[in-house]
Amino acid sequence: MSILVMKFGGTSVATLDRIRRAAKRVGREVANGHEVIVIVSAMSGETNKLVGFVEETSPLYDAREYDAVVSAGENVTAGLMALTLQEMDVPARSWQGWQVPLKTTSAHAAARIEEIPTDNILRKFDEGMKVAVVAGFQGISPEGRITTLGRGGSDTTAVAFAAAFGAERCDIYTDVDGVYTTDPRITSKARKLDRIAFEEMLELASLGAKVLQTRSVELAMRYNVKLRVLSSFEEMSDEAGTLVCAEEDIVESNVVAGVAFSRDEAKMTLQGVEDRPGIAAAIFGPLAEAGVNVDMIVQNISEGGTTDMTFSCPINEVKRAEKAMGDAKAAGLIDFAGLVADTDVCKVSIVGIGMRSHAGVAAKMFQTLRDEGINIKVITTSEIKVSVLVDRKYLELAVQALHDAFGLERAA
């Protein structure tokens, strides 16, 4: 029998009624002849509540105990889902991370999966179990402590299980019915994609699209796990959702697949930096050590032995970046005349594998923004994406204009 992995997010299991609805979907796949591994998140809002309890109890908390507390939400959902399936006469059993065991590193609250042995669950399938309901987001460290995988960890859990068990497919059930060309809340012309390549989805996820967690897409691409994103609130259909798959599985696609954006960006410029070999390492080394997630980097032309260095980072990391640069200057690692932070910018990106073989895509993007009177502050490119920083007040206008310019409301 083939194995199917089905993952249900927090909104899909937020109430007992929604758990029953999800269980019916699982029962349908069992009736179709699948053995099913169900990965569940905590009920909507539960993880935030547990995190709040930890922070109120101990502001400087022990990360090991943090994981012990926040992993409890998934355990509750897994048990309730298994009980619901049993009431439907579907042989099911819940599994916590340590029971699988899902082996991880020791980095509490941000652990990475190292191994998922299949023996225990496969043995239970052989004994007649049809559904293994696994608590997502959690595992066990080499020291035998509960660990959690960080934000979006249940998506990563699901893809990792699909890879380990050679699953036919990994279905990610969420509160949206697939991957769209852009956020439908920004433009009503946004179109749901039937298929999207792993590389495109990875870029969109890293550039602000919230549908899938970046690590889960990376895993799926590495192990060629077919992902299907679909809504747990839509009627059941074999053609529902969006399939995330290898590029060769897509017959034809638009040059640009989608427009992504991130509101919470900041542009930081170090002015009057000495232009010498090693200066970039002297700047970005301390930023990395401080945990600042640097994205775009632009170095201006040198004048009189000094230059300006501009980079972007999440807006909530600006203070950390300023401290890191101040400390580096005080330590004599770098010298600069000033540090200017612009916290009123956003990042808008176009993504598409077709950009590899089509010239003029970036020019068309820049012309479109020019025609709308939108000034570009920073540009970065890769083989399949172009990203720009613009004033935040132009975000909606930029997304709508680019969506129209590349005809994304129409299929290829």
N, C-alpha and C positions, 0 to 999 in steps of 0.2 A: 504494500500500500504506500502511496506517496504521502509525504509530510507537507503540511501547509502551516506557515506561521502567521498568526493574526494578532496584531497589537491594537489595544484600545486605550486611547488617551483619557485624561482626567474628565473631560466633558462627556465622553462616551460612557463613563461609568459613574457619573456624578450622583445618581440616585438608584434605588433598588429597581425602579421601573426601567431605567436605562441599562442596568446590568442585565435585566431579563431580556431586553431588546437585543443586546449584544450576544447574549447566550443563544438566542434563536438563530442568529447568523452562524454561530459556531456549530449548532446542531444541524444546520443545513449542509455545511461542509462535511460533517461526519456522515450524514445520509448520502452524500455524493461519493463516499468511499475514501475520504482522507482521514489520516491520523493528524490531529491538530495540536500544535503548541501555541497556547494563548499567552501573550505577554500583556500584563495590565499595569497601568499607572495608578497612583492614589486617586481617590475620588476628588473631584475638582475642589480646590481650596484647602484640602487637608494638609498637603506638604507645607504650604505657607503658614498654616496654623501651628504645625509642629515646629517649624523654624522659629516662629515667634516665641513659643514656649522656651526653646533653648536659649534664645538671645535674652529673654527676660530673666531667666534663671541664672545665666552665667555669660555676661558680655564677652569675656575672654575665655570662651568655652574650649574644652578638650575635644578636638576633631573626632576622636574615636567615639566619644559618647554622642556627639552630634549625629554621626552616622547611625548609631544604634536607635536614636529617637526618630529621625526623619525617614528611615527605611520602613517604619511601622505602617505607614499609610498604604503602601503596596501590599503588605501582608494581609491587611484587612480586605482589600479588594479581591485578592487572589482567593481567599477563603470563601468570600461571598459568591464569587463567580463559580467556583467548584460546587458549592452547595446548590446554586441555581441550576446548573447542568445536571446534577444528580436528581433533582426534582423533575427534570425533563426526561429521566431514564437514560441519560448519556453518561457512560462511565468516565468520571473525571476525578482528578486529584490535584490539590494545590501544592506548589513547590516554592519554598523560599530559596534565595540565592545560594545559601550555604548547603542546601540539600541536594543541589544539582550535581556537584558544586560548581558555581561560576567563579573561577579563580581570577583574581585581580592583583594589581600592584598594591602597595601599602599607602598610596597617596589618598588619604581620607578626604571625602567630599569631592574628589576629582580623580578617582581611581580609573585605571585603564584595564580592559579585559586582556588576560593573558591566555586563558584556556577554558574551553567548555567541554568536559568529558561527556560523551553521549551514552555511556553504558547504563546508568541508572534509569534514565527515562526510556531508552529503547527496551530495557528488560520489562518495564511496566507495560509498555505497548504490547510486547509479546504475551504478557499475562492477561491482556484484555482491556486495559485502559485505552480509551479513545482520545481523551483530551488531557494534556498536562497544562495546568494553569500556573504560569511562572510569574512571581513578583518581579517586575521590571526595576531598573535603576540601581540594583544592589548586587553585591557579590561577597566574596570572602578573601581576606588577605592571607599571605603566607604565614602570618602570626595567628591566624584563626579568628580575626576580628571581622565584624560586619563592615563592609565598605559601601559607599555610594559613588555613582559614576558622574555626578554633576548634572548640570542643566541639560534636559533632553535625553537623559540616560536611558529611558525606556525605549526610545527609538533605536538607540545603539544596541541595547540588549536584544531587541527583536531581530535586527539584521545579523548580529553575531550568532544567534541561534539558527537562523536560516542558513548561514554559511556552514556552521558546525554540523548540522544535520542534513545538508544537501537538499534543502526544502525546494519544492517546486516553485514557490513564490512566497513573498513576504507582504502581507496586506497591512497597511497602516491606516487604521480607522481614526478619524479626527472630526472636527466640527466644520470642515470645509469639504467640498465634493471633488477636490482635485487640485492640480497645479494650474494657475492661471497665468496669462501673459503679463499681467501686473495685478496689483491689488484692486479688486472690483470696487472698493470703497473710494478709490481715487478716480477711476474712469469706468463708466457703465459699459464701455466697449470692450472691456477685458474679456478674453475668451479662454475657456477651459481647454487645456491641451490634452489630446488623447495619449500622446507619448512624448517623452522628453529624454534626452541622452544624459547619462550619469554626469558627464563633465559640465553640461549646462545646469543641471540641478545643483551640483556642487558649487558652482559660481553664484547662482541665484541665492542659495542658502547662506553662503558666506557674505553676500552683499546686502543682506537684509530681509530676504524672503523668509517668513516664519513657518512655512509648511513642514519642513523636515530639518532635523538637527544635522549640522555639518558632519560630525563624526560618523553618523549613521550612513550618510551618502558616500563618504570615503570608504567605509567598510564594504558597502554594496558594490562599489566600483572595483575594489581590489579583488573581491571574490565572485564577481559577476552574479550577484543576487538580484533577481528581478523584484523590484518594489512596485507596489500599487498603492497609491494614495486615494482614499475615498471616504465619503461621509458615512457615519454610523446613523445618520438621521434620514438618509435617502432610502427609497425602495431598493431592495436587493436586486442586482443585475450583474451578469457576467461581464458586461461592457462598461460598467460604472468606473468612475475615477480616472486617474492618470497613471500610466505605466512608465516607470523610470527604468530604463534599460540601456544596453550597449548601443553605440552609434550605428552599428551595422544592422540592428533590428528596426531602424527607422527608415522607411522607404524614401520619404521626401519631407523636408521641413523648410520653414522660412529661414532666410539668412539670419535674422534676429529672432530668437525664441521668446524673449521677455525683457521687461524693464523692471529693474529692482531699485530699491532706494533705502536709505537709512537716515532718519531724521537726526539722530543723536550723535553727530560728528562735531569735531572741533579742529580748527587749523592752527598750528603753532609754528611760529617762525623765530629761529635764533638769528639775531642780527649781528653783523660784524664778527663772524667766526673766522679764526685764522685758517687760511687755505693752505693746508699742508697734508702730506701723506699720513693716513691714520686718523684723520679728524672724524670721519664718519664712524669708525669703531669707537672713538672716544665719546661720541654723542650717544650712539644707539646701544652701546654696551650697558651703560648705567640705566637707560630706559628699560632695557630688557630685564635687568636685575630687579628693577622696581615693579615689574609686572605690567608695564604700559604696552598695550597692544597697538603698535604703530602700523599704519597702512600705507598711505601714499607718501612718497618722499621726493622732493624736488630740491636740487642744489642750483643756485643762481650762478651766473658767470662771475668769476673773480675780478675784483677791482682793487688795486692797491694792496694786494696780499690778503684781503679778507673777502668773505662771501656770506650770503644768507642761506640758511638751511631751513626748509619748510617741510613739515610732516603733519599727517592727520592722525587722530586717535579718538576713541570714544569720549564723549563729553564728560562722563563721570570719572575719567582718568586724568583730567587736566591738572588738578592739584598735585597728583602724584608725579606727573611729568615735570611740573614746575619745581617741585622739591628735589627730584632726581637731578635736574640740570643745575639747580642752586648748589647742591652738595658736590656735584662734579666740578663746578667752578671753584668752590671753596677749597677743594682738595688739589687744585692745580691741574686737573686732567684736561680741562678745556677753558677757553676764555671767549667771552662774547660781550657785545655792547648792550644787548637787550633781548628780552624774550616777550613776544607779543602773541596772545591767545585770542583767536576769533571763535567764539562759541555760538555764532549765529549762522552756521553753514549746514548743509546737508550733502549727502552723496547720492548721485543718480547714476545708474549703470545700465548699459545694454549688453545682452549676453546672447551668443548664438554660435553653434559649431560651423554654420555656414560662412561666418566671417573669415575663416581660414582661406577660403577660395574665392572670395568676392572683394574686389578693391573698392575703395571709396566709402566704406561704411562709416568710418570715423568722421570723414569730411561731411557726410550727410548729417550726422549727429550734431556737429559743430554749427553747420549752417542753420539747422532747425532751431537750435538754441539762440543763435544770433538773430534770426527772424523774429523771435519772441522777446528780444531785448534782454536776454539772460546772459550775464557775464560769467565766464568760466574762471575760477580761481586756481584750480589744480587739475591736472589730467594724468591718469595712468592707464596703461593698456596691457593686454596680454593677447594670446593667440585668439581667444574667443570672447573677449570682453573689453569694453571701454568704460572707464569710470571718470566722473568729473565731480568736483566740489563746486557748489553754487550757493548763493544766499538762500537760507531756509524758506524765506517768504515765497520763493519761486518753485518750491518742490512740486506742488500739484500741477502747476502750469507746465513744468518741464516734463513730467511723466506723461501727461496727456498729449503734449505736442509730439514727443518721441514715439508714443504708441501709435498716433495717427500717421506720422511720417513714414514709419516702417510697415504700415498696413497690418498690424498685428491682430486686428479684429477678423481678418480673413485667414483661412487655412491655406497651406501651400498648394 
